[in-house]
Amino acid sequence: MVTHMKEARRMPGAEWLKNHPRWLERAYLFSKRIIMKAYPVMKRIHPRFANWLMVRSEEVLKGWVFNCQMCGQCILHSTGMTCPMNCPKNLRNGPCGGVRPNGHCEVIPEMPCVWVQAWERSRTMLIFADDIKVIQPPVNRTLQNESAWVTMIEGRDVQTPKGWGWDA
Ligand code: SF4
């Protein structure tokens, strides 16, 4: 299987943060409130700069904390604040059947299974703990490298291409 995942980054403090997702839940809600207000204003003033800023800030900040792969349709709050795109199979609805007895990945044996971590972390969340049970659509590759904040504000993160037969 060919995977296109960026090499796993283990940035200082990132694992601690992900293991304490209650902080990240609050940070997510706070950021969402700010960005929902600020982005439309920035877009009116300078659309290209606004979009560039959103993409770059996601690449840097979410890259640091979550090893974000810029899928453009973020579901972190539904996955225990663990990026599902770090799963080599890019699964969005739980683990494959190949999880090892020690909870590690079938494809990359030295890596803990993303979905084992997602489930365990989600159990400690206060606000979004049960969102992990929501069935997610397949990854829409047409959104790759876009800002997930922007696609969320524009409602494109929950739209799927015609023919998929998926109702968001
Ligand atoms: S935008 Fe996609 S790749 Fe980035 S953290 Fe969210 S789910 Fe993961």
Residues whose N, C-alpha, C, O or C-beta is under 5 A from the ligand:
A	BS01	SF4	F66 C68 Q69 M70 C71 G72 Q73 C74 I75 L76 C83 P84 M85 A148
